[in-house]
Amino acid sequence: DPYGMKAKCAEYNMKPLTPSYIPEGFELTDIAVDEISSFTDVIFYYKKSGIKLNFDFCQYKEGEEIPPIGIPTDTYNISEEVVNGRKMYILKEDNQFTAAFLEDNIVYLITAIDCNYDECQKVIESLAK
Protein backbone atom coordinates (compact mmCIF):
# COMPACT_ATOMS: atom_id res chain seq x y z
CA ASP A 1 0.00 0.00 0.00
CA PRO A 2 2.58 2.60 -1.11
CA TYR A 3 0.14 5.54 -0.88
CA GLY A 4 -1.83 4.57 2.24
CA MET A 5 -5.11 4.29 0.35
CA LYS A 6 -5.86 0.71 1.42
CA ALA A 7 -5.31 1.60 5.09
CA LYS A 8 -7.56 4.67 4.91
CA CYS A 9 -10.31 2.78 3.07
CA ALA A 10 -10.08 -0.10 5.57
CA GLU A 11 -11.25 2.37 8.25
CA TYR A 12 -14.59 2.32 6.37
CA ASN A 13 -14.64 -1.43 5.67
CA MET A 14 -13.67 -0.87 2.05
CA LYS A 15 -11.17 -2.93 0.07
CA PRO A 16 -10.84 -1.13 -3.26
CA LEU A 17 -8.32 -1.63 -6.00
CA THR A 18 -5.60 0.95 -5.44
CA PRO A 19 -2.69 2.10 -7.60
CA SER A 20 0.84 0.87 -7.14
CA TYR A 21 1.96 3.69 -9.44
CA ILE A 22 1.40 7.43 -9.19
CA PRO A 23 3.73 9.64 -11.27
CA GLU A 24 6.61 11.18 -9.35
CA GLY A 25 6.06 14.51 -7.65
CA PHE A 26 2.36 14.16 -6.84
CA GLU A 27 1.43 14.93 -3.24
CA LEU A 28 -1.74 14.03 -1.38
CA THR A 29 -3.53 17.32 -0.66
CA ASP A 30 -6.85 16.11 0.79
CA ILE A 31 -9.05 13.13 1.55
CA ALA A 32 -12.82 13.54 1.48
CA VAL A 33 -15.15 10.97 3.05
CA ASP A 34 -18.91 10.88 2.64
CA GLU A 35 -20.82 8.20 4.52
CA ILE A 36 -24.55 7.89 4.05
CA SER A 37 -26.98 5.02 4.44
CA SER A 38 -26.59 3.66 0.90
CA PHE A 39 -22.87 4.19 0.23
CA THR A 40 -19.46 5.28 1.48
CA ASP A 41 -17.39 7.52 -0.79
CA VAL A 42 -13.67 8.12 -0.22
CA ILE A 43 -11.81 10.52 -2.52
CA PHE A 44 -8.04 11.04 -2.55
CA TYR A 45 -6.87 14.34 -4.07
CA TYR A 46 -3.34 14.57 -5.44
CA LYS A 47 -1.61 17.57 -6.95
CA LYS A 48 1.69 18.39 -8.64
CA SER A 49 2.04 22.07 -9.61
CA GLY A 50 -1.21 22.71 -11.51
CA ILE A 51 -1.74 19.03 -12.39
CA LYS A 52 -4.50 17.20 -10.53
CA LEU A 53 -5.06 13.47 -10.05
CA ASN A 54 -8.01 12.16 -8.04
CA PHE A 55 -9.10 8.69 -6.96
CA ASP A 56 -12.78 8.32 -6.07
CA PHE A 57 -13.90 5.00 -4.54
CA CYS A 58 -17.65 4.83 -3.89
CA GLN A 59 -18.78 1.60 -2.26
CA TYR A 60 -22.49 0.84 -2.23
CA LYS A 61 -23.98 -1.11 0.65
CA GLU A 62 -25.14 -4.66 -0.02
CA GLY A 63 -28.53 -4.68 -1.71
CA GLU A 64 -28.37 -1.01 -2.74
CA GLU A 65 -29.00 -0.22 -6.38
CA ILE A 66 -25.97 1.33 -8.03
CA PRO A 67 -26.95 4.24 -10.28
CA PRO A 68 -25.58 4.49 -13.84
CA ILE A 69 -22.11 6.00 -14.09
CA GLY A 70 -22.10 9.42 -15.75
CA ILE A 71 -19.03 11.10 -17.23
CA PRO A 72 -19.40 14.77 -18.19
CA THR A 73 -18.16 15.35 -21.75
CA ASP A 74 -18.50 17.98 -24.46
CA THR A 75 -17.30 15.90 -27.39
CA TYR A 76 -18.42 12.42 -26.28
CA ASN A 77 -14.86 11.19 -26.73
CA ILE A 78 -15.47 8.15 -24.50
CA SER A 79 -14.04 4.75 -25.35
CA GLU A 80 -14.66 1.36 -23.79
CA GLU A 81 -11.37 -0.38 -23.02
CA VAL A 82 -10.38 -3.56 -21.24
CA VAL A 83 -7.55 -2.92 -18.77
CA ASN A 84 -6.26 -5.92 -16.81
CA GLY A 85 -9.49 -7.78 -17.61
CA ARG A 86 -11.72 -4.92 -16.40
CA LYS A 87 -14.07 -3.06 -18.70
CA MET A 88 -13.43 0.65 -18.19
CA TYR A 89 -14.94 3.73 -19.76
CA ILE A 90 -12.16 6.14 -20.65
CA LEU A 91 -12.57 9.81 -21.53
CA LYS A 92 -9.72 11.85 -22.99
CA GLU A 93 -10.59 15.43 -23.94
CA ASP A 94 -9.46 18.99 -23.21
CA ASN A 95 -6.41 17.78 -21.22
CA GLN A 96 -8.73 15.81 -18.96
CA PHE A 97 -8.66 12.06 -18.35
CA THR A 98 -11.35 10.00 -16.66
CA ALA A 99 -11.47 6.25 -16.14
CA ALA A 100 -14.72 4.89 -14.74
CA PHE A 101 -15.69 1.33 -13.89
CA LEU A 102 -17.57 -0.84 -11.41
CA GLU A 103 -16.21 -3.82 -9.50
CA ASP A 104 -17.45 -5.52 -6.31
CA ASN A 105 -20.05 -2.83 -5.46
CA ILE A 106 -17.42 -0.09 -5.81
CA VAL A 107 -17.69 2.60 -8.47
CA TYR A 108 -14.25 3.85 -9.45
CA LEU A 109 -13.61 7.28 -10.94
CA ILE A 110 -10.00 8.11 -11.59
CA THR A 111 -9.68 11.64 -12.95
CA ALA A 112 -6.78 13.82 -14.00
CA ILE A 113 -6.45 17.36 -15.29
CA ASP A 114 -3.41 18.39 -17.34
CA CYS A 115 -1.72 15.02 -16.73
CA ASN A 116 -0.01 13.17 -19.57
CA TYR A 117 -2.40 10.52 -20.95
CA ASP A 118 0.35 7.88 -21.04
CA GLU A 119 1.00 8.46 -17.33
CA CYS A 120 -2.74 8.16 -16.64
CA GLN A 121 -2.78 4.84 -18.51
CA LYS A 122 0.09 3.56 -16.32
CA VAL A 123 -1.86 4.56 -13.20
CA ILE A 124 -4.98 2.61 -14.18
CA GLU A 125 -2.90 -0.36 -15.29
CA SER A 126 -1.34 -0.44 -11.80
CA LEU A 127 -4.67 -0.82 -9.97
CA ALA A 128 -4.70 -3.98 -7.84
CA LYS A 129 -6.19 -5.46 -4.65
Salt bridges, closest charged atoms under 4 A:
GLU11 OE1 - LYS8 NZ 3.29
GLU103 OE1 - ARG86 NE 2.64
ASP104 OD2 - LYS129 NZ 3.73
GLU119 OE2 - LYS122 NZ 3.40
